[in-house]
Amino acid sequence: MLSFLARRLVQAILVLLTISLVSFVVQGKLGDPTQQLAGQSVTPTERAELRQNLGLDDPLLAQYGRFVKNALHGDFGESYYYKQPTLTVILDKMPATIELAFCALLLVLLISIPSGMFAAIHPKHPFSKVILFVSTLGLSVPIFIVAIFLVYFISVEWQWLPSFGRGETQQVFGFWHSGLVTQDGLAHLLLPSVSLAFVLTPVFVRLIRAEMIDVLQSDYVRFAWAKGISAPRIYFVHALKNTMLPVITVGGIQAGTLVAYTMITETIFQWPGMGYMFMDAVTRVDAPLISAYLMVVGAIFVITNTLVDLVYGLINPRVRISGYSL
């Protein structure tokens, strides 16, 4: 386990260095930062002096070294628009995105596990065909179409739920502003969560169905039937446990993906999270904020994938013995 953690740490460092290089290049290609800091009215002499003070006239290697050094100290620069440290801005927006991703994944698991199991256990049942049809529809329809459809009917036509914003929030644990503890926050959270869940659920339904069909045909399940073990125990203990191994892997990766790529959903619902902030930063050419976002998202992916490998190894001892995930 220690050797695995050491290897994952080395991989994480290499990945983060690569992401830092990409972030540095992106930041340098978004235009002259002195135009954002000083505006158009300054003289060329004042602009040149500002560039020198910022170290923009230094060699690129020296600038990159300074960028990495500051990043290691948690300094990703100051946002041009918010006039605050970029990491502070991102951490302020992060709770909204994490809660949205968490609720979407929760809906996905609550729907996909029973649906995938039913479709695997009763493949010829009419409801199983309905499940597969809906899953195919979910894979075919883009997320922005689903979001716009929900906004139009649920919010505009029927006026059941609010269509934008995060609603009322309360501070929990002394630092986290949560909408999960208020009725208004939950009402605002429902539509964007359903939009994300509608797109992700078909992937999990088909994965669970395919894995469970394979598990139900295995020798140890047939042996369990021969011993006279009850059907619920075979389905929920013997089969489901092994079915969930790949689901955990995909679920962990999707969790990181949701945190990073909720931009479309957050933009449509004006959800004040990291994705909406990133799109806003791109519009305003807020280079430090864009660069910091890429670094934070990269760190989230690295941490999520490492945790997935650890959990997978704990659940499946064969992985630890064979070293496949190492």
N, C-alpha and C positions, 0 to 999 in steps of 0.2 A: 504493500500500500504506500509506503514512504517513497519507494522508487517511482511509483506511478505519479505521486504528487510532484516529485522533483521533475519528471519529464513534462508533466502538464504545466509546471511553472515556467520551464524553459520555452515551451511552445507559446505560452501566454505572452512572455516577454517579446518573443520574435513577432508574434501577431500584432501586439500593441506598437512595436517599433515601426512595423509596416504601415499601420493605420496612422501613426503620427507623421510618417513621411507623406502619406496621401493628404492628410489634413494640412500639413505645411504647404504642400504644392497647391492645394485648393485655395488656401488663404492668400497665397501670392498671386494667383491667377484671377482674383475677383476685382482687380483694379487697384489704383493707388489709394492706400488707406489715409493719406493726408487729405484727400478730397473729402472723406467722410468726417475727419476730425476737425479740419480747419475751414471747410467750405470752399466756395469759389472766389471769395473776395480777397483772399490773402495774396501777397505779392510772391513772385517766384523765389525771391531771396528768403522770405519767411518760410515758404514751403520746403526749400532745400535745407534750411536749418532744422525744421521739424523732422525731415527725413533722417538727418544726421543724428538727432537726439533719439530717434526711435531705433537707430541701428540698421536702417533699411539700405544704407550704402555699403554695409559690410558684405564680404563674400557669402554666397549662399550657404556654404558649409558652416560658417560661423553663425549665421542666422538660425540654421536648423539646430545646431548644438545649443544655442540659447533657448530655442523653443522647447526642446526636450528637457533641458534643465529646469525651466520654469514649470513645465507640465508635471515633472516629478515632485515639485513643491506645491502642486495644486493650483498653480497660476496659469490660466489659459487666456489671459488678457482680459480686457474690459470691453463690454458690449458697446458699440457705437450708439445704439438706440436707447437701451435701458440705462446707460451710464453706471453700470454695476459690473462687478466681476462676473464673467460668463458662467462660471460654475455655480455661483449663487442663483443666477437666473434659471439655470437648468434644474437645480435641486428644488427650486420653488415650483416649477412646472411638473416635476416628476411624479408626485403623488397622484395627480389626475390621470396620467397615462397608465401608471401601475394599477390603479383601481379599475380603469376601463379594461385593461388586458386581463386582469384577474377575473372580473365578472364575465367577460366573454369566454374565457377558458372554462370557467365553472359551468356556464350554460352548455358549452360544447360537450363536456364530460357527462353532464346529467342527461343529455339527449342522445349522444352517440353510443354510449356503453349499452343501455338497454336496447336501442334500435339495432346496433350491430349484432348483439347477441341473438335477438329475435330473428333477424334475417339469416343468421348462420344456423340456428337450431331448426327453423321452419323455412327452408329456402323456397318451397313451392307455395307458401301461404300468400294469399292476395295482398295482405298488408306488407309482406316482405317486398313484393314488387312495387308497392307504393313507396316504400323506404328507398329503394334503389332509384326510382324515378325522381324523387325529390332530391336525392343526393346528386344525381346527374344534373339536375336543374341548378343546384347550388354551385356546382363546379363550372357551369357554363355562364352564369350571370355575373358580371363584374360587381365589385362591392359598391361602387358609387351608384349603380342602378338600384341596388337594394336599398341603400341609404336614402336616395331621393324618393323612391316608392314609399318607404315608411314615413318620411317627413310629409309627403303630400297627403296620404290617406290618414295616418294615425294622428298627425298634428294639425294639418290644415283642414281637411274635410270633416273628420270626426272629433277633433279637438280633445283627444283622450290624454295625450302626453305632451310635454313641452318639446320643442324642436331644436333648441339651441341652448348653449351655456351649460354650466355645471350645477346651478342651483345653490341652495343653502349648504354651507359646510360648517363643520365644527372642528376645533383643534383637539386632537387626541395625542396622548403620549408627550405632550408638551411641544411638539414640533410638526406634527402631521395634520394638515387640513384635509379632513375626510368628508366625503358626501355620502358614505355608506351608513352613517349614524343619524341621518335626517330623512324624513319622508320626502321632502322636496328634492334632496340630492339623489335619492333612489329613483324618483320619477324622471329626472333629467338623465340618469345613467342608463335607463332601460333601452331606449332606442339605439344609441350607438353600440351598446353591448350586443343587442340582437343582430345588428348589421354585421358586426365582426363574426359573431357566432354562426350566422347563416352561411358565411363563406367558408369557415373552417370546419364546420360539422361534417359535411360530406366526406372530407379526407379521412376523418377519424372513423366514421361509420363504415366506410369501405375497408379501411385497414383492420378494424376489429372484426368485421365479417370474414375477411379473407384469412386472418390469423386463426380465428376460432374454428372455421371449417377445417383448416389444416390440423389443428390440435385435436378436434373431435375424431379425426381419422387415425390418430396415433395409437400405438400399441398399448400404452399404459391406460388410456381412456377405455379402450376395448376391454382391457383386463378389469378395470373398475366396474364396467357393466356386467361382466361375467361374475364378479364377486357379489353382485346384488346391491351395490351401493345406490342410494337414492339419486334420482335425476337432479334435484336441486343441488346436492353436494357435488356431483360430477360437473355440472355446469358452472357453479359459482366458486368452487374450491379448486378442483383439479384443472378445469379448462381455462377459466377466466384468469387465474394467476399467471399462467404461461402466455396467455393472449396479451396481457397487459405489458409484457416486457418491451416489445417494439413501440407500444403506445406511449410508454414513459419517455422513450428516446425522442419520438416525434413531438410529444407534448412539450418536453423541455426546450427543444429547438423552436417550436412555435411560440412559446412564451417569450423567448428573446426576440423573435421576429415581430411579435405583436407590439412589444415595447418600442421597437425601432420603427416599424412601418404602419403606425396608426395615422399617418399623415392625412390620407384621403378622408377617413372617417372623422377625424378631429376637425378637418377643414370644413366639411359639409355641416357638421353639427356645431361648429364654432366651440369645440371642446378645448378649454384652456390647458392643453397638455404640451408635451415635448414636440409632438408632430406638428401641431398648429404653430408652435413657436418657431420650429425650423422653417416651415413654409413662409412665415412672416419674415424671418431673418434672410431668406433667399430673396424675397421681394425687396428688402431694404439694403441688400448687399452688406449685411452685417457679418463680415468675414471672421472676426474672432469667435462670434457665437456659433457660426456654422462649423468652424474647425473644432471647437470644444464639444459640440454635439456629436460629431463623428467620433471623437475620442471616447466620450462617455458611452455611446452606443456600442463601440468596439469592445469596451471593457465589460459591458453587460453580456454580450455574446460569449466572450471568453469565460466569464464566471458561470453563466448558465450551462454551457457545454461541459465544463468541468464538473459541476454538480450533477448533471445528467449521467456522466460516466461513473461517478462515485455511487449514485443511487442504483444504477444498473448493475454495478459490480456487487453491491450488497444484496440485491434481490436474487441475482443469478450467480452462484458460486463458480459455475463453469467458466465464466468470463474472467474471474480473478485467477483461476488455475491456468487457463490457456493463454491469458494475457492478450486477448483480442482487442479489448478496449484500451490497452496500454500502447 
